[in-house]
Amino acid sequence: MKQAKLLSDAERKRFAAVIDSKRYATRNHTAVALSFYAGLRACEIAGLKIGDVFEAGGAVRDTIYLSAAQTKGSAGNTVLVNKKLAAALKRYAAQYPKRLQHPNAPIMFSAKGAGFTAQTVVNLFQTLYKAAAIDGASSHSGRRQFVTELADKGVNARVVQALARHKHLNTTMRYIDLNENKLRAAVELVSY
């Protein structure tokens, strides 16, 4: 199976410019931020509710707890929110303040207000990448970029595994120390 394309700096800029030119730019930038800054899969982005991401007063949570129904597989998981993702989520809150009043409303919404399915998220990314003339990229490109950038910046493989919410790494990696401080420091290294 062919892997999702990693974006060059020029492609990232072109991609962002295309998003800016479209309707629902803030919503779409939020989907991209969730993918590139937190490594979320399309099904996880589609499954997010306002209350998963925002406190009752509208503040951005520093940790997103995904239920088993929101993830790939059968287990819930934790996603740490770095500063860049928090900034994107604050822009979302400023653009859509009425949505924040409904904690069970989906983060990703259609023109009629309905939530996205995982396939709708995949289609959104495909449409945006096509408009930016970026071949080989998909909704998984952000997740792959997230994992690759962490690894390229020297983040311990066990930390990368935890942040990516993968179940398996080779046995040797089981012994590497892992703590929240390392995880938080690691997510701050990611750039888009």
N, C-alpha and C positions, 0 to 999 in steps of 0.2 A: 504494500500500500504506500502510495506517495505521501510524503510529509507535507504539511502546510508550509507555505513560503514564509521566510523571515523577511521583514521589510527593511530596506535601506533607509537612511535618514531622509533622502530626497523623496522616497515613496511615502514615508510617514507624513511629510509636509504636504505632499500632493493629496494624500488621503484625507488629512484634516481639512484642507481647503475645499475638497469636494463635499465633505460633511457640512461645512459652514454654508455652502451654497444651497443646501436642501432644506425642505420643510422639516420641522422637528429636529433641528440641528442639535439642540441641547440634549434631547432624549437619545439621539444617535451617538453623540460624544460620550454619553454616560455608558451606553452599551460597550463602546470601544474601550473606555477606561476600565470597566469591570473585567474585560478580557485581558488587556495589556498590563494593568497594574495589579490585578489580583489573580489572574490565570483562570477565571471562571469559564466553564464550558457553556455552550449555547443553551442547554437544558437548565443550567443553574441560573443564567441571566434571565431566562423566561420565567423561572419559578420564583424569582425574588418579589417580595411584597414591600410596600412602603415601610411597614413596621419592622421588617428585617434589617433595614438600612438606616432608618431615622428613629430617634427617640420621640416620645409624645410631643415634646416642645419644638421639634424640628431639627434638633442637633444631629449631626452625623455620628452614628455609632463607630467606635474604634475597632469593633469586632462584629462580623456577620456570622450568625449561627445558621447553617443550612440543615434542614431536616432531611431525613432519608428520602422523602418524596421529592425533594428539590435536587438531589444529587444523582450522579451515575453510580449505580450499585445500590446497596441496601443499607447504607450507614449514613448518619448525619455527619456534618463536618464543620470546621471553623475556618473562617477566612479573616485574616488581619487586614485592616484598612490602612494603607500608607497615606502620606500627606498629599500626594498627587491625586490619588483616588478620592480622598476626602474633599479636595478642592473641586473636583468634577461633580461630586455629589452635592456640594454647596451650591454650585451653579444650577444644578437640577432643581434644588429646593427653591432657589430664587425665581427660576423660570416658571415653576409649576406649584405655587404655594397651596392652591386648593387641593391638589392631590395628596399633600402631606396630612390633610385632615382625615384621610381614609386609610388607616394602617393596613387593611386587608386588600387594598387596591394594588394591582401589579405595577412594578417600576416601569416596565415596558408596556406601552399602550398604543392602540391603533387610533386612527382619526375618529372612530366612534367610541373610543374609551375602553374597548375590550383589551384583555391581555394578549400578549404574544405567546405562541407555542414555540417550542425549540426550533421547529422548522421555519417559523416566521423569522426568528433571530438569524438562522443560517441564511435565509433568503435576503434579509436586510444587509448583512455583511457582503454577500455575493453581489448585490446591486451596487453597493458603495465601492467595492473593489473594482468592479467593471467600469463604473463611471470614472474612477481614478486611473484606469488603464494599467492595473496591477494584476498580471497573470499569475496563477498558481496560489494566490492567497485565498483563505477561507475563514470561516468563523473560528477555526482552531489556530489561526496564525498568531493571534494575540496571546493565547495560552502558551504556545510554543516559544514565542518571543520572551514571555515572562520567565519561563524555565531556563531558556538559553542564556538570557542576560544575567540571571542570578549565578548560573554556573560559570559564565565567562568572567564574572567579577570576583570569583574565588570563594563564593559561598559554599560552605560545607555541603557535600552531596546529601547528607541526611537531613539537613535543614531544607534544602531544595525539595527533597521528597515530601517532607511534611507540608511545605507551603503549596506544593502542587496537589496535595491530597491523594497521592498515589499509594497503593497498598504495598508494593514490593520494590525492593532494591536488593542488591546481592547481599549475602549473609555478612560479609565484612562490614558493611555499612551499619549494621545493627548496633555496633558498639560505639559509634560516634556520639559524643555528648550532644544533647539537644535541650535548649531552654528558651523561654519566651524572649529574653533579651536578644539572643542570637536571631530569632525569627523576626523580631521588630527591626533590628538593625539591617537585616537582609532585605526586607521589603522596601526600605528607604533607598536602596541602591538602584531600583528599577526606574527607567526613564522611557518616555514615549515621545 
